Amino acid sequence: MKISIIGAGNIGGTLGGKWATQGHQVVFGVRDPQAGKVQILLESHGTTAHSINKSITEAEVVVFAIPGGAMAETVGRLGDNLNGKILIDATNHVGQQQMHQLPLLRQAAPESAIFRAFSTLGWENFADPVIGGQQVDLFYCGDSGSGQEMVNDLIADIGLRPIYIGGLDQVDIIDSLARLWFVMALQQGRGRHLAFKLQTGLMTQA
Ligand SMILES: NC(=O)c1ccc[n+]([C@@H]2O[C@H](COP(=O)([O-])OP(=O)(O)OC[C@H]3O[C@@H](n4cnc5c(N)ncnc54)[C@H](OP(=O)(O)O)[C@@H]3O)[C@@H](O)[C@H]2O)c1
């Protein structure tokens, strides 16, 4: 797939590198494509970088991996060009009651399939999606339809087990998981290589 990742930091760089090794065509959209850290990333991953506007021109999927506070200005500049593409919001507006940017994306791109994914776990879990021999689960939500299958596949391509919990009306559950991760990993100091596992089974009666 042709994927534009807006932001080439911890999240953008990790996802982009994995997708590139899986054969996806990854373009980073960044403020300064010539910056040293961006150039180092490109050399190690075989990806390309452009201005944010140019990066989305050919993209089928656009992933947002910039600070939540930068989203209004960035999305505002992209305007209609986002419409019709699959959009993934991985941003967290930390410290705000609403951590996601879904209304902003919906307004900018009414015909897009929109998803909330890669926002609940630290980037280390995307870089190394196996903990104690078990595959890390990634809970996500978003518009159902063919776009959902593609996002499911993109999550699997990172090495994660995708767990779809429903439409965008479920976003508070996803963001609560992010808050739980902050508490467990950071406040309680359990470490950033930490994830939540869905396990099911048949209960047997005694
Ligand atoms: N770190 C995690 O484990 C994690 C996990 C889940 C979700 N998230 C969320 O994912 C997003 C990215 O996190 P990160 O850890 O990857 O951050 P990061 O390493 O600091 O990278 C941020 C990226 O956003 C760009 N950026 C910063 N300000 C910008 C602006 N005003 N306009 C356009 N681009 C801007 C930076 O480019 P420059 O080099 O030009 O500054 C950089 O490419 C955040 O919303 C974060 O809350 C992070």
Ligand as a Chemical Component Dictionary entry (heavy atoms), coordinates in Angstrom:
data_LIG
# 
_chem_comp.id                   LIG 
_chem_comp.type                 NON-POLYMER 
_chem_comp.pdbx_formal_charge   0 
_chem_comp.three_letter_code    LIG 
# 
loop_
_chem_comp_atom.comp_id 
_chem_comp_atom.atom_id 
_chem_comp_atom.alt_atom_id 
_chem_comp_atom.type_symbol 
_chem_comp_atom.charge 
_chem_comp_atom.model_Cartn_x 
_chem_comp_atom.model_Cartn_y 
_chem_comp_atom.model_Cartn_z 
_chem_comp_atom.pdbx_ordinal 
LIG N1  N1  N 0  5.886  7.759  21.994 1  
LIG C1  C1  C 0  4.954  6.794  22.166 2  
LIG O1  O1  O 0  5.247  5.702  22.682 3  
LIG C2  C2  C 0  3.535  7.027  21.678 4  
LIG C3  C3  C 0  2.597  5.982  21.749 5  
LIG C4  C4  C 0  1.320  6.165  21.246 6  
LIG C5  C5  C 0  0.961  7.399  20.707 7  
LIG N2  N2  N 1  1.872  8.408  20.685 8  
LIG C6  C6  C 0  1.477  9.700  20.092 9  
LIG O2  O2  O 0  2.014  9.732  18.781 10 
LIG C7  C7  C 0  2.383  11.073 18.453 11 
LIG C8  C8  C 0  3.863  11.079 18.089 12 
LIG O3  O3  O 0  4.620  10.661 19.219 13 
LIG P1  P1  P 0  6.185  10.393 19.069 14 
LIG O4  O4  O 0  6.617  9.764  20.320 15 
LIG O5  O5  O -1 6.458  9.739  17.759 16 
LIG O6  O6  O 0  6.738  11.896 19.036 17 
LIG P2  P2  P 0  8.201  12.386 18.569 18 
LIG O7  O7  O 0  9.167  11.266 18.615 19 
LIG O8  O8  O 0  8.477  13.618 19.359 20 
LIG O9  O9  O 0  7.966  12.784 17.028 21 
LIG C9  C9  C 0  7.049  13.781 16.716 22 
LIG C10 C10 C 0  7.029  14.030 15.226 23 
LIG O10 O10 O 0  6.062  15.064 15.000 24 
LIG C11 C11 C 0  6.704  16.153 14.330 25 
LIG N3  N3  N 0  6.143  17.423 14.798 26 
LIG C12 C12 C 0  6.305  17.997 16.016 27 
LIG N4  N4  N 0  5.616  19.143 16.070 28 
LIG C13 C13 C 0  5.031  19.292 14.868 29 
LIG C14 C14 C 0  4.200  20.296 14.294 30 
LIG N5  N5  N 0  3.823  21.394 15.012 31 
LIG N6  N6  N 0  3.778  20.147 13.017 32 
LIG C15 C15 C 0  4.150  19.061 12.294 33 
LIG N7  N7  N 0  4.939  18.064 12.760 34 
LIG C16 C16 C 0  5.378  18.204 14.048 35 
LIG C17 C17 C 0  8.168  16.036 14.670 36 
LIG O11 O11 O 0  8.894  16.681 13.672 37 
LIG P3  P3  P 0  10.101 17.707 13.964 38 
LIG O12 O12 O 0  11.317 16.836 13.971 39 
LIG O13 O13 O 0  10.009 18.655 12.833 40 
LIG O14 O14 O 0  9.836  18.336 15.307 41 
LIG C18 C18 C 0  8.356  14.514 14.654 42 
LIG O15 O15 O 0  8.501  14.042 13.341 43 
LIG C19 C19 C 0  2.037  11.928 19.661 44 
LIG O16 O16 O 0  0.752  12.461 19.502 45 
LIG C20 C20 C 0  2.034  10.916 20.800 46 
LIG O17 O17 O 0  1.201  11.323 21.883 47 
LIG C21 C21 C 0  3.154  8.253  21.145 48 
# 
loop_
_chem_comp_bond.comp_id 
_chem_comp_bond.atom_id_1 
_chem_comp_bond.atom_id_2 
_chem_comp_bond.value_order 
_chem_comp_bond.pdbx_ordinal 
LIG N1  C1  SING 1  
LIG C1  O1  DOUB 2  
LIG C1  C2  SING 3  
LIG C2  C3  SING 4  
LIG C2  C21 DOUB 5  
LIG C3  C4  DOUB 6  
LIG C4  C5  SING 7  
LIG C5  N2  DOUB 8  
LIG N2  C6  SING 9  
LIG N2  C21 SING 10 
LIG C6  O2  SING 11 
LIG C6  C20 SING 12 
LIG O2  C7  SING 13 
LIG C7  C8  SING 14 
LIG C7  C19 SING 15 
LIG C8  O3  SING 16 
LIG O3  P1  SING 17 
LIG P1  O4  DOUB 18 
LIG P1  O5  SING 19 
LIG P1  O6  SING 20 
LIG O6  P2  SING 21 
LIG P2  O7  DOUB 22 
LIG P2  O8  SING 23 
LIG P2  O9  SING 24 
LIG O9  C9  SING 25 
LIG C9  C10 SING 26 
LIG C10 O10 SING 27 
LIG C10 C18 SING 28 
LIG O10 C11 SING 29 
LIG C11 N3  SING 30 
LIG C11 C17 SING 31 
LIG N3  C12 SING 32 
LIG N3  C16 SING 33 
LIG C12 N4  DOUB 34 
LIG N4  C13 SING 35 
LIG C13 C14 SING 36 
LIG C13 C16 DOUB 37 
LIG C14 N5  SING 38 
LIG C14 N6  DOUB 39 
LIG N6  C15 SING 40 
LIG C15 N7  DOUB 41 
LIG N7  C16 SING 42 
LIG C17 O11 SING 43 
LIG C17 C18 SING 44 
LIG O11 P3  SING 45 
LIG P3  O12 DOUB 46 
LIG P3  O13 SING 47 
LIG P3  O14 SING 48 
LIG C18 O15 SING 49 
LIG C19 O16 SING 50 
LIG C19 C20 SING 51 
LIG C20 O17 SING 52 
# 
